[in-house]
């Protein structure tokens, strides 16, 4: 349960520390729905009736003075739903290109840290009688996996919106004063000491268990340190970026990824990384960059959220560096190389090491956390973010309108001009490509290459299995 006065986790604080004038740390997506659009007042009423299910959406940041502790989430006494849920319309003819250009403009603007860190736009006038919703939330508030869980706030499983019980008139609690925040920060330091003492007691009580866990964590930290000594190669993706964004979406069928996975004994995520690698190989060649001997590194978030933690906000993620072997021209050989490398990462301790580092950061002062977050997103470690989020495989509805398409939006750290987010929904698996406006004027070439790389793998998988090509 998200409560007034909750303290941000170390990972959440790292996303705040990473944000700059050109590196925005918000994520989200654009959903396309069947028309006609509902009256805007109906959308407001729907969201207002369900906000009590996610109290964090009414919380803003409060930072203890003098760096005495991590920021807290507190009730915003001036919360205004109509500031966060906004209405807009596309000019005629309302093409999807115009919609995606709007997404780029929305994601070019930072969120106001004096208010709850989210915005949502209802967009009318999309061609074909459709409409859309753009969501934008700071990464310190929500990560991709928990975001899927929280879709229940707005989406329904049936065309008729469900009635949500338990809502009572919201009364914001008083904002803590500077002195109270200072006291809470001091209490946090004391609590940290108690937690360290409890760990020491557990270690003394079960030394063999603690030793084994500690050794595994140390191995993982060592692997991460070794990865840092092998930096990602310099590419046209890793340049200074500005604040402006462009966005493009790619539609795919989940059945195609499953076909390729089955034919070659891989995972869907292996296929995703292989397709991205093949597309970047084509794009690099279009830029006149040779790919021989070149392996790019993708920062691949891995959820460490437990089953009983679903529906909770905040970030429970670790990251590993996934390989993108752009030096391999043969699509199947590239896919198998990705599989072998990812299997090795799963057997390694990298994710465990990342979790151990996050655990240590929980006990670190904010200034140290800020430095640690810069290491985590160092350009030396990776070339781009590639994040794959599984979504529901059944139709969803908003105010009785069926959700047709979902395109996720990731974020761009400093000196990273491209981020690729992937999300499956109701038989589809769509890619959202977020790029720097100036550094990637040819982002559409990457999108086209993704579709072409998948089509090639589908043909090869069909040939291998002796199945008819999907219609």
N, C-alpha and C positions, 0 to 999 in steps of 0.2 A: 504494500500500500504506500502511495506517495503522500508524504505528510509535510505540513508546514514546519520548516526548520530542519529538514533533511540536509545532510552535508553531501556535496558532490564527491564522487569517487575520484581517485587519482587519474584514471583514464579519461573521465569526463573533463577534468580540469585541463588535461593535456590538449584537448580540442580547443578550449578557450585560449590557451597560451599560444597555439599555433596560428591563430587568426591574425591576419594583417590586412592592409589596404588592398592587396591584390590576391590574397589567399583566404577565401571565404570558407568557413567550416559548417555550412548548412547542407543538408541532403534533402531528398524528397522524391517527387515524381509527378508525372502528368497522366491522368486517366481520361479516356474518351468514353462517353456514354451515349446511349441511344436518346433520341429526342422524342418530344420537345422538352426543353429544359423546364424544371419546376419553377414556380415563383420564388424569387430570392427569399422572401419572408418564410417560405416553407423550409428552405435550407437552414436559415437561422434558427427556426423553431426546433428542427431536428437535432442540430448540433447542441443547442442550448439544453435540450432535454436529456442529453447524454454526457455532458461535460463532467458530471459528478463521477463518471466511471474512470476518468483520467484527471485527477486533481492537479497533476503537474501542469496541465495546460493553462491553469490560472495562477501559476507560480512564476515569480521573477527571481533574478539573482540578487543576493545580498552578500557583500564581501566584508569580512572582518577587517578592522583597521590594523595597520602596522604589520601586515603579513602574518598574523597570528594563527591563521588556519585557512582551510579551503572554503570557497564560497558556499552559501546555504541557499536552499530553495524556500522562498517565503511567499505568502499570499500577496497578490497585487491588489491593493485596495481600490485602484482605479481601472480594474479590468473592464474592457469594453469589447464585447464579442464582435461588433461590427468593425472594429479596427483590424481584427485578425482574419475575419472572413469577409472577403471583398468581392464585388461584382464588376465584371468588365465584359466587353464584346469585341469580336474581331471585325475589322472592316471587310466589306465585300471584296472578294467572293468567299472569304472565310476558309482558306485552304489549310491543309495540315502544315504546310511550310510556314504559313503565317502564325499558326499556333506554336510551333516549335521555336520560331524566332521570339515569340512572346516569352516562352519558357527561358530562353537565353537571357532576355532582359531582366526577368524577375530574379534569376539566380545571379545576376551581376550586382545586386544590391545587398549589402549586409543587413542583418537583422538588428533591430534596436535593442541593446542590452538592458535598457531601463524598463522593458516590458517582457511579458512571457515570450519565449523565443520560438515563435511559430507564426506562419501566415498561410492562408488558403485563399485561392481565387476561383470563383465560379465564372467560366468563360462561355459566353453565348455566341451564336452566329457561325458555328463550324459547319462547313459544307455537308450536305446530306441530311440536314435537319438535326445534326448531333450537337452536343455541347461537351465541355471538358471541365476538369478540376485540376488545378495546380497546387501541390502542397509543398511546403518549405519549412523545415524544422532544423534547429541547430543540432549538430552532432553530439553536443554535450548532453542533450535532452533525451535523445532516442537513437538507437542503432537499428540497422536494417532488419534483423531478426525480430526484435521486439516490436518494430513498426508493423510487421505483418500481423502480429497478435492484436495490436491496437486498432487495426482496420475495423474491428467489430464495433468501434465507437460510431462510425459513420455508415458502414455497409451492412446490408441485410442479406440473408440467404433466400428470401422470398420477395416477390414484387411488392407485397403489402408490408410497409415498415412495421417492425415489431414494437410493442409497447414496453418501455424500459421503466421498471419500478425503482423506488428507493430515492428519488430525487427530492430534495428539500431546498427551500430558498437559501441561496449561498450567502453566508456572512463572512467576509474576509477577516482574518485575525490581524491584530495590530502589528505593524512593521517593527521589528526589533530596533532599538536605538543603537548608536555607535558603542556605547558602554556595554550593552547587552551582547552585541556581536563580539566585542573584545572578550567578554566573559565566556561566551560559547567557544571561542577559539582556544582559550586557556583550558576549558574543560576537554576540548578535543585532544589537546596535548597530553592531559592527564589520562584520558581514556586510552590513548596510544600506549602510554607506559603500562597501563593495566593489561592491555592486549599482549604486549611483549612479555609481561610477566606470566600471563596464562600460557603463552607459547613455550616459555622456559619450563613451566611446570609439566606441560604435556611432553616436552622433550625428555625431561628427567624420568617421567613415569613410563614412557614407551620409547626408550632410546633406539631400539632396533628399527622401529617404524619410522621414527623421525630421521634416522641416519639414511635409510633407503630413500625416503622422499627427498631429503636434502641432496643426496648424491645425484638423483635423477634431475632435480632442478638445476644443480650446478653444471651437469652435462649439457642441459639445454641452454643455459646462459653462455657456456663455452662455445656451443655451436653458433649462437647468434653473434658472439664476438668474432669468431672466425669468418662468418659471413660478412661482417663489417670490414674485414681486411681484404675482401674480394669485392670491390665496388662494382656497381652496375656500369655498363659502358656509356660513354657519351653519345647522345643521339640528338636529332632535331626536336625530340619531345621534351628535352630537359634544358629549357632556356628560360630567361626571365619572362614572367607573364604579367599581364595587366589585370584590371578588375573586371573586364568585360568578357562575356561568355557567348558561345554559340552551342546549340544543342541539336542533335539529330537522332532519330529513332530507326531501328531495324526490326521488322517483324519476322519471326520464325515460328515453325511448328515444333512443339516438344517431341512429337513422334519422330521427327527427323533425327534429333539428338539421341533418342532412345534406339533408333535403328543403327546408327553409327556405333553407339556404345555396345550394343549386342554383337555386332559383326566383328568388332576388333577387341572385345574383352576389356573395355576401359570403363571409366565413369563418365557421367554427363559433364562434370566439371573438367575432366581431361579434354573432352571434345570442345568445350567452351574455350579453354586456354589454347588449344591447337588452332582453332578457327581464328582467334585473335592474333596468334603468332603469324599465321599465313597471311592475314590481312595487312599486318604491319610490315611483313616482308615485301608485299607488293607496293605499299605506300613508300617505304624506304627507297625502293628502286625508282619509283616515280620522282623522288627527290634527288636522284643521282647518288644515293648512298649505297655502297656495296654491302652485301649481307654475309659474305663468306667469313666463317669463324665467329659470327656475331650472335650472342645469346642475350636477349633482353631479360630483365627481371620484373615480374609483376608482384606488387604487394597484394597478397590475397588474404582478406580478413577471414578468420575462422571463429565461429561462435563457440564460446565455452559456457553458454547459458545452459543450466540444467533443466530437466523437464518440468520441475516444480517452480521454475523461475519464469516461465512464459507468462506474458502479460505485464511484466515489470518493466519500467522505464530504466534508462541509463544503459551504459555500455558494458557488456560482458563478452569481450572479444580479445583474441590474440591474433597476431599476424605472422604469416610465413612468406618467404620469397619464392613465388612460383616461377618456373622457367618458361621462357618464350623463345624456342630455338628457331629464330628466323634464318639461321644458316642452312636449314634443311629444306630443300625444294620439294621433295616428294611428300604429299599430304599424309599418307599412311605412316611413313617413316617418322614424320614430325609428330603425329599423334602418339605413336608408340614411345617416342623419346620423352614426350610430356608425361605419359603414364608412368614410365620407369622412374623419372625424377620425382614425380608427386608421390609415388609409392615410397620412395626413399625418404621424403620429407615426413610422411606419416609415421614411418618407423623411427625417425630421428626424434630428438627432444626439443626441436625448435619451438613448437607451440607451448610445451610445458615450460620452457625457459622464458618465453614471452609472458606467460601467466605469472611466473615467479617474479619477474621484474616488476610487473604491475602490482603484485602483492607488496614488494619492497617499497614501491612508490606510495602506497597507502600510508606509510609512516614518514613520508618526506615532507619538509616544509614546501610551501607553494613555489618559492624561487627555484628550488631544486627540481620540482616537478616540471616547471617551465623549460629548464635546460634538458631534462630527460625527454620531453616530448619533441624537442628539436632533433634529438638523436634519432628518435623513432621515425621521423619523417624526413630524414636526411636524403638528399638527392643521390648521395653516394650509394645508398642501399637498393634503390629500385628506380625503374623508369616510368612506371604508371601504375595506377590502382586498377585492379580487375576484381569486382565483387559480384558474386552470384548468390541471389536470394531466392529460395523456393517459396512460391506463393500458393494460394488455394487452387485446387483443380476442379472448381465448380463455379457456376455463375454467381456474381454478387450484384446487388442493386442499391441505388440511392434514390430515395423518394419514388420508388417504383420503376426507375429507369435502369436498364441493365448496363453493367460495366462491360464495355467491349474490348478495350485495350489498356494496358498499363506499360508505361515506359519509365523506369527508375532513373534518378539523377544522383550521381555521386558528387565528389568535391575535388578541387585541385589544390594540393599543397604547393608551396613555393617551388618554382622552377620545374613544374610538372604541367605540361600543356594539354594532357589528355587523361581522362578517367573513363573507364568502361564499366557500366553497371548492367547487370542482367537479372531479370525476374521472370519466373514462370507464372502463368495464370490461365486456368481453364483451357488447357491444351495448347497454349502458346508459350513461347519463351522469347521475350523481346529484349533487345539491347538498347540502352540509352548511352549515347556518346556525348560527353561534355568536354568541350575544348575551349582553349583561350581564343578569343575573337581574332587577335592579330597573328598569333603563332600558328594557328591551324585554319587558314582560309580554305584548305582542301580536305577538310574533315569528311566531306561527302565521299571522297575516294576510299577512305577507310570503311565507311558504312557499306558501300557497294562491294568492296572486297570481302567483307564478312559474309554477305549473302552468297557471293560466288564461291568462297572457300567451303561453306557448308554444303552447297549444291554439289560440289565435286566429291566431297566425302560421302554424301548420300548416294551418289551414283556408284561409287566404289563399294560401298556397303551393300547396296542392292545386288551388284554383280557377285559379290562374295557369297551372299546368302541365297542367291538364285531366286530372289523375290521380284515381283513386278515393281517398277518405279512408282512411288506414291503419286496419286493424282494431285 
